[in-house]
């Protein structure tokens, strides 16, 4: 089953897998690529189309792009509503989502200002040819030395994911001398799971091959995914491992990925399809996203890790750290527990970190607010992530330890109420 994943899920995961697409876009053809021997190869002198990262777009261009994306999202929403029909569960959760967003609006406005006006944010960097093939870069104040990088795949139930959802994470980590790249990808119904995996892999490829131009260290890249993004990123990891174990030519290498952080992810779709149906992501829609019931096993990273035929690929995986809240009802924490156990049984370096009582969004809110939204105090998740990213860098860790506390973005009472009505 794992070999099927390697053939199907990202048959075009990198630019090198589709020669016709590669010929149309410079961004799809990196100057360096990874050969089957594991060494870094250089394109021939007759193929020097690689260009440095483009300058930032003008305000008019960015507004035009924003308008085009707004139109696209509006059209996709209409199509999605046709899929959904009328149902109590999704309507009630949609309304709860609206109230949830209103309560957190003070924080969204402040971060939105940072997102649109900070000179340290590079928005909508093109990494591929599809409409959603864009990523946002969050750069530290000091880029005099190469910085570690986090490639982040946002969540959104495979339907409402968007790169800007990572703005708060990008801001927090950039303040700790980490470059963050938030990868956008096609959502349903614009694309299905294969498209999402392909887009995420292309985004990672772009980061691996171009982040040095933005001050990043291409050999210190960490991959992170949250919720649906954690599932997509895990699929990308396992697919890439299978391809490398077979000696296939790829445009990026898992040797560049030092850690995979999975936040509140679901990794066995067979166990989740009925759970999601009961929570409003109806079975018919979910199966459409996952390309049919017969594909649920194919796109379940936990089951792929348990597949004996995939054992040769496991050694290519980086260390994997899974974070989950025990109070998560959107995706129960047992999903991460089972995936961690499957990885360990297969010989992978995997670790599980559980946060008692935290819900699906609590972990992310901790990063947003720099403190637990219910009790206040130290942000355990951010501390855990930074300790891994800056491991062995005494200067960076000392700087982090003495960094001033970030100010609260949302009043405590609003956070508590948002926690109560959260549809996640």
N, C-alpha and C positions, 0 to 999 in steps of 0.2 A: 504493500500500500504506500510505503514511503517512496518507492521508485516511481509510482504513479504521480505522486505529488511533485517530484522533480520534473516529470515530463509535462504535466498539465498546468499546475498552479502558476508557474512563472516561466512558461516556455519563452517569454520575452522579458525576463526579469531584468536584464541589463541590455545596453545598447548592442552588445556583441551578439545577441541572440536573434536579431532581426536585421539582416544586412540592408534591406530596402529602406527601413526606417532610419538606420544609421546613416545612410548616405544623404538623407534629407536634413539632418540636424547636427550641427557641430557639437551641441551639448550632449548628444547621444554617443559621441565617439571620443572617449578620453585619450589623451596623449600617451598615457600609460595603461596597460592592462595586464591582468594576471593570467599567466600561462598555466598549462596543466601541471608543470613541474613545481608550481608554487612560487616561481620567480616573477619579478616585475618585468614586463616586456615593453618596448618602445615601438611606436608606429614607424613605418618606413619613411625615408626622406621625401618620398613622392606623395605623402599624405599628411600635410602639415596644416590641416584646417583648424587645429586647436587654437582658441583665442582666450585671452584672459577674461575674467568675469566682467560683464558689461557695467557701464556706469549706471548709477541710479536713474530711474525714469523721472521725467519731469512731472510736476503736479498735475498737468493736464492729462498726460498719459496714464498716470495712476488713477485719476478720476474716471477716465474712460474705461480702464480695466475694472474698476469697482462697479461702474454702471453695468458693464457686460456681465460680471459675475452676479450682480443683483438680479438681472433679467434671467440669467440661467437658473439661479436658485429658485426664483419665483415660478418659472416654468416647470422645474422638476417637482416643486411642491404641489402644483396642480396635478401633475401626473401621479404623484405619490398618493394624493387624496383619492384619486380614482381607484388605486389599488386597495386603499384602506376601507373605503366605503364608510358606513356609519356603525360605530360600535361604542358601547359604554366605556370599555376599559381605556381605549386609546384617547377618547374625548376627555375623560376625566384626567388622564395623565397629561394631556396637552394643556388643559387649563391649569393644572398644578405646575407645569413647567413655566407657564406664563407668570403666575404669581411668584414662583421661585426666582425668575429672572428680575422681576420688579424689585424684590427685596434686596437682591445683590447689586442693583443698578448703581448705587454710589461707587462701588468698587469697579464695576465695568466701565463707568465713565472715566475714572481716573486712569485706569489701565489703557483705555481706548485713546486717551490723549497721548500717553507714552507711545502707544503702538503707531499712531499716525504722524507724530511730530518729533520723536526722538531721532537724532542723527545716528544713533547706535543700532537702529533697526533697519534691516534691508528687507523690504516687503516684496513678495511675488517674484522671487528669483526663478527664472524658467529652468526646469530640469528635463523636460520632455515635450512631446508634441501634442498631448491631449489637453483639453481646456483646463483641467484641474491640476495639471503638472506644474505646480508652483510650490515654492517653499519660502518661509520667512526666516531670516537670520537675526539673532540677537547677539550683539558683540559687546564684550567687556570694555570698560574705559581704557584699560591698558592692554594693547596688543603688541607690545615691543618684543615679547617672546611668544613662541607658539603655545597656544592654549588647548586644553582638553576640549572635546566636542561631545555634545549630546544630540543625537538624531532622534527626534520625537515624533511618533505617529499618534495623532489625537484620536480620541474616542468619539462616539456619537451613534451607537447602535447600528453601525454600517449605513446609516441613513442621513444623519445630520452632522457628520464630522466636518470640521473645517480647521484650517491651519491657524486661524486667529485664536482658537480656543486655547492654544498653548502660549498666549502672550504673557500670562501671569507667571507661568513656569519659566519662560524665557527671561523675563525681567529678574526674577529671583536668582536664577543660576548665573546670569550674566554679571550680577553684582558680586558673585563669588568666583569671578575669573574663569567662567566656563562659557564657551560659545554654544548656542542652542540653535538648531535648525529644525523648524516645525514643518513637517511634510504634509502637503495637501494631497488628496487622492480622490478619484471618482467615487461617489456614493451611489447607493441604489436610489432611484431606478436608472441613473445615468450609466451605471456599471454594476456588475456582479462581483462576487468575491475574487474571481480570477483577475479581474481588472484592478481591484484594490491591491492585491498582492503584487501584481506587475508594477503598478504605479509606485508603491512603497519601495520596492527593490530598485527601481530607477532613481528614486530620490536618494536612497542610500548610496547608490553608485556615484551620483553627482557629488554628494558630500565627500565621499572617500577620495575622489579625484580632483576636487576643486577647493576644498576647505582651506588648504594651505594659503591660497590667495587672499583669504579673509583673516589670516592670522591663526588658523587652527593647526593642530598637530595631526596629520593624517594617520599616525600610528597610535593615537590615543582617542579613539572614537568609541563612544558608548551608545548603545541603542536602547530606546525607551518607548514603551507603548502603554496606553491607558484604556481600559475597558475593551471596546471593539478594536481599538488600535493595538492593544496588547496581543489580541488574537491574530491580527494581521501581521504584526511584526514577528510573532513566533512562527507563523507559517513561512515568512520570508527566510528566517534563520534556518529552519530545517530544510527548506528547499535548496538554499545556497549550500548547505553542508552536503546534501546528496549530490549536487552537481560537482562540487569540488572533489568529493570522494571518487567520482567517476572520471576525474581528469578533464572535465569539460572546460572550455574556455569561458571565462567570466570577466566582467569589467570591474569587479571589486572582490576583495578577499575577506573572509572571516578573520584572518589574522590581524586585520585592522580594527576589528571590533573587540574591545577589551571586556565589555560587560553588557549583558542584556538585563534591563530592569523591566519587569512586568507588573503593572499597577492594576489591580482589580480586574484581571482578565479572565476570560472563559476559554478553555482549551479542549473541551470534549463536547462537541455539538450534539452528539446523540443524547447526552444527559441534560442538555439545556433547551432543546427545542420545545418540549412541553412546558417547562418552567417559563420560558419567554412568552409562550401563548397565553398562559394564565396571567401574565403581567401586561398584556396588551400588544406585544409584538406577535401578531397572529401567525399561526403555523404556515398558512398559505404564503404570506409575505416573506417569512423567514426562509422557507424553502426556495422561494424565487431568488432571494439574495444569494443563497448558497448553491444555486444551480441544481436543485432537485434533491430529493431524499437520499438518492444513491451517492451523492457527493458529501454528505455529512461526515462520513468516516474519512474521506480524502482530505478534508479541510479541518481535521481535528488534530492539533499538534500532539496532544497526549497520546492518542492512538498511534500516530506516526512514530513517536519515541518508543512505543512498546513493540513496534514491528521489528522482528528479528532481521529482516532484510535490510534495515536501515542502520544496523549496528556499526558498519564501517564508517558511517558519516558522523556518528556521535562525537568522535574525537576531535572533529573540526569546530565544534561549538565553543563559544566563549563561556566564561562563568555566567551563570544565570541566577538572578536574585528576584524572587517573586514576592511582592507586597500585597497584602489583602487585609481588609477589616473584617472582624468576626461578625459585625452587625450588618454586613452587606446583604441586602435582599434582592438586589438586581441581578447580581452574579454571586452566589454563595461562596464563601471562602474555601469550601471543599474543592472547588474547581482548581485553585492554585495548589492546594495540598496534594491532590491527585497527580497534577502535572509534575510537581516537584518530585514526588515518589517515582513516577515513571522515568523521569530524567536520571535520577540517582540509580535506579535499577539498570538503566542502559549504560551507565558509566560516565554520565555527564557530571560536571561540577555545578551542582544546583543547591540553592539555599532558599528557605521559606521564612518570611518575616510576617507575623500576624500582629495586628493592632486591635487590642481588645475593645469591642463595642463600636468600632468605627464603621460607618456606612459606605456606600459606593462613592459618594462625593466628599465625605469627610476628609479622606486622605488628601484629595486635591485642594480642599479648602484650607488645610493646614499650610500648604505651600503658599497659597494666595495670601493668607492673613498673617503668616509668620508665627502663628500660635494656634493652639487648639481652639476652635470656635466655641466650644462649650465650657472649657475649664481654664483656658489661658495657659501660658507656660511655654516650654521648649517645643520646637517643631521637630518631632522625632523623625519623620520621613525625610525632610530636607537634610537633617544632620546625617542620617544613614546614607543617603545618596552622595553627599559631599565627601564623606569619609572614604567611600570607595573610589570616587573619581580622582581625588587628590591623594590617594594612598601613596606613601613614599615621598611626597613633596612637603617637607616640613615647613617651608616658607608659606605655601598656600594654605596649609592647615592652620598655621599660626595667624595668618591674616583673617581666615574665616572665624577663628575663635574670638578675635578682638573686634570683629565687624559690628557696627551699631545695629540695634534691633530695628527692623523695618516697621514703619508705622502702620497701624490698623487702617484698613481701607473701608470696612463696613462695621457699623455699630454692633455691639454684642447681641442686643435684643433681636436685631434683624437676622443675624446669623442663626440664632436659636430657632426663630420662627421658620427660616428657610430650611433648616434641618428637619423640622417637623413636617413640612408640606412637600419636601423634595420628592419628585416622582421617580427618582432613581433608586 
